[in-house]
Amino acid sequence: WHRYVYVRFDVEEGRQVLLGSVRFLSINVEEDALRILQKTRSEQPFSIKKIQNDLLEFKRHFANRGYPYCVITTQIEASENEKSVNVTYMVDRKHPVKIGPVFVRGNFKTAESVIRREILFSQGDVFSFAKIEEAGRNLRSLGIFRSVRIQFLGLEEQLSEIPVIVTVIERFDDYGSLEVGGGFSTDNLYFTSFSLQNRNLFGLAKSIELRGEVGAEIQSGRATYQDPRFLGTELIFEISAFGRTEETVRLGDILTYGSSVTLRKRWSQRLQWFLRYEIRRVSYKETLIRVSGAPEESRNVDFATTTASVGPTLILDHRDN
């Protein structure tokens, strides 16, 4: 007996059919806008999948302009020579729809004004799926919510005014987190460290972080403040101040302190850029020894170096996980 079974498919493609004419039948239909959205073109091979994709784009077009109940019927007929097919879209926009009351739920710590600031629609506005989707993206980009859900009431009943419920689950609904640690290292002998973070300061979606380390030879600290909506824009603003002292054998005590300012913007899920400026000052004492006769005279001289840097960065992330 045979261990393998071979299967052969014989396929006859037949005659290729092209797309003929495309028409739109309706009253006050925006034919020019639909022509721009249309991906299928006359004299190209006919594809039912492309027709379905165009149909979805047409429905989305009307749903973003206050007609979510729009019904589009597709009629496909063969031409007289049967070498092509003609497509007719019959559009019924139905009645216009507006946004009803907007309710916010789940914000135990976050101020309601912060959430409504990210929502680009209000009661009485023309219904638009695009604005609703953008509101969801804006809320998620704040980074303070575990989940964001936007629901509509009355779509099935085809109401003329649709109430909207925005439900959020907060990620940081406490007063911050405190971490304390300690250990040993080759450069700092023994040390203790702490970190205090509040990712939703006063419920305003701003964050502050304090870090510090105290050891036998090194003491350091850093304070960082971040605003995800700098001056009401989509820019992420971050300012940080830092300081560090270190005891060395060669140069004695070295003091380093400075500050940095960063502006960042995310253009898409994969593309973002940021501009960073940092200023840093390092100071230490150098011991000078001068031999003049019998006694030796030593003197400490202060040295300081100030550096500043600025640089733009573009990040393109192609990770799919």
N, C-alpha and C positions, 0 to 999 in steps of 0.2 A: 504494500500500500504506500501511497505518497504522503510525505510529511507536510507538503505545502499545497495550497490551493491558489491557482492563478485566476484572476478576474480581469476581463478585458471589457472596456466600454467603447462602443462605437458611437461617435457623435457626428451628426450632420448639422452644421450650423445653418444651412439654408441661405436665403438671400438676405443681405444686410438691409435693414430698414433705417432710413434717415428721419430726422425730425423736420417736419414741414413748418407750418405757421403756428404761432402761439397768440391767442387772443384772450382778452379780459372783458368779461361782461358784467356790468354792475352800474349802479347809479352813483355818481360822484366818487368813483374809485380812483385812487392815485396811481394811474397807470405808469407814469414816468418813473416814480419811485420803485414800483414793482419790476420794471424793466431793468433797473440797475441791480436789484437783488437777484434777478434771474441768472442762473448759471448755465442753463441749457441754451443752446443756440441752434438756429435753423441750419439745415444742411450738415449737421453733425449726427453721428450715430445715435439712435434713440436709446434711452436708458430709463427704465421705470424708476430706478433708484435715484437718479438725478431729479426726476420729476417729483418724487416724494420729498427730497431735500429742499427743492424750491418751494414746495407747498408749506413745509415747516417754517421757512424763512418768511413767507408771505403772512402766515398767521402770527408769527412773532412781531412782524412789522405793525400789524393792526393792534395787537395786544399792548404794544408800547405807546399807542396813541389813543388809548381809551376805549378800545373795542375788543375786550378779551373773549367775547362770545361770538366772534366772527366765524362764519361758516363758509368754507370754500369747497365747491364741488368741482371735480376734474372730469372732463369729458374728452376721451381719446377716440379719434375716428381716422380710418384709413383714407388716404387721398384717392383720387379717381384712378390714377395709374398704379396704385397699391405699392409704390416704391417709397412712400413716406407716410407719416402719420401727423395729423393736426391735433393740437392740444388747445382746449378751451377751458379757462378758469372762470367759474361763475361765483362771484363774490357777494356775500350777504353780510354786511358789517354788523347788523343788529343795532340795538340802541347803545348810546355812549354810556360809559361808566366812570364814576368818580370815586376817589378815596373817601371812606367814612372816618369815624373816630379811630385814632391810633392809641392802643393801650400797650403799656410796658409792664412786664412781669419778671420776677426773679432777681431784681436788683436790690439786694439787702444792704450792700455797702455802697455800690456805685451810684452816684447822683443821677437822677433821671435826666437832668439837663445834659449830661455827658452823652447819654444814649441818644437822646433826641437830636443832639448836634450832628450825629453821624447819619441820621435818617434824612434823606433828601426830599421827603414828601410830607405833606400834612393834609388835614381834612379839607376837602374841597378841591384838591388837585386832580388833574386828569390821571386815570389809572395807567400805570406803566410798569410792566414786568422788569424792564431794564433798571429803573430807579430802585425798585425793591431789591433786585439782586445786588446792586451797588451798595445799598444800605447794609446788606448782610456782609459784604466784603469789608466795608469800613469798620463795622463792629468787630469782626474777627481780627483785623489788622491791629487793633489796640493791644491784643495779647493778654487781656485781663479776663477773658471769658473762655470757659471750657467748651461751650456750645452756644450757638445762636440759631434760633428758629423763628421764622416769620410765617404766620398763618393768615388765611383769608376766610372771612365768614360771609356766606351768601353767594359764593360762585355757582354752586349747584342750583340754587334757586334763581340765578341770573338777576340778582338785585341791581338796581341802578347806582347804589352807593354801598361800597364794600368796606366794612370795618376790618381793621388790621390789628393783629396781636403780635407783639415782638416779645419773645421769651428768651431770656438769657440764663445761663448757669455760670456763676462767678468762679473764677479760678483762685482769686485772692480775696476772701471775704473775712480775713482776720486783721489783726493790728500789726502784722509783720512777722518775720522769723528771725530768731537769734541763734547763732551757732558759736560755740566756744570749743577751742581745742588746744592742744599742746604737744610738745615732742622734742626731739633732739635732732641736730643736724651737724654736718662737718663745718659749716661756715658760721653758724649761730649758736653752737653748743646746745643750749636749752632755750625754749621759747614757749610763749602762749599766744594764741591768736583768737580773734573774735570777728564776727560778721553780723551786721544788722541790716535787714532788707525789708522794704515796704514797697511792693509792686503796684499798689493802688492807693497812693497817698491821699488821705481825706476823701476817698471815693471819687477822685478827679482824673483817674487813669494815668497819673504821673507816678514816677518811681524815684526812690532814693535808696542809696546803698552806702553803708559805712563799713570799712574794713581796717583792721589794725593788727599789728604784731609787735610784741615786746619780748626781746630776748637778751641774752648776755652781752652780745656785741652789736646787734642790729635792732633798731626800732623803726617801724614804718607805719604809715596810715594813708588811706585814700577815701575820699568822699565823692560820690557820683550822683548827679541828678539828671533825669531824662524826662522829656516832654514829647509824646508821640504826635502832638498837633501844635507845632510851634507857630504862635501868632495866628492860630486858626487855619493854618495850611496843612498840607500833607507831609511837610518836612518833619523829621524826627531830630530833635535838638538834644544834645548831651553835653554837659559840662562837668569836668572832673578836676579835683585838686588833690595833690599828693605831696608827701614829705617822707624823708628817710634819713636816718643818722646811722653811721657805721664806724666802729672803732677799728683802725688798722695799725699795723706795726710801722709801716713806712711813712704814711702821711698823717697819722693821728686820726682825729675825728673828722669824718667827711659828712657834710650836710648837703642833701639834695632835696630841692622842692620845686614845684612848678604847677602848671595847669594846662588843660587841653579843652578845646571846643570842637565838637563834631556835628555836622549837618548831614543827614542821611535821607534818602528818598528811595522807595521801592516802586519801580515803574511797573513791574509785573511779578509773577511768582518766581521767575527765574532771573530777572535783571534788576539790579539795584546799584546805586552809586553813593559815595559819601565823600565829604571834604573835611579834612582834619587839620587843625592848627594846634601846635603844642609849643610851649615855652618852658625851658628847664634851666635851673641855676645850680651849679655845684660849687661849694666853697670848702676850703680846707686850710690848714696851717702848715707852713714849711719851716723847719728849723734850720737857721743859718748859724754856723760856727766860725768865729773869726779869731785867729791867733795873733795877739799883739803883746809881745813880751812874755812875761811869765804867766799871768793868769789867762784863762780862756773865757772869752765873752760870747755867750749864745743869745740869739734873738729869734723870736717867732714872727714870721711874716704871713699875712693873710693873702690867700690867692682865691680868685673866684672866676668862674667861666659861665657865661650865659649863652645858651643856644636856642634857636627857634626853628621850627620846621613846619611846612605846610605842603599838603599833597592831596590830589584827588585820586580816587580809586573807583574802578568800575568792576563789578562782580557779575559774572554770567554763570549761573548754576544749571548744569544739565543733568543733575541727579534725578532719577525717577523714583526714588524711594526715600 
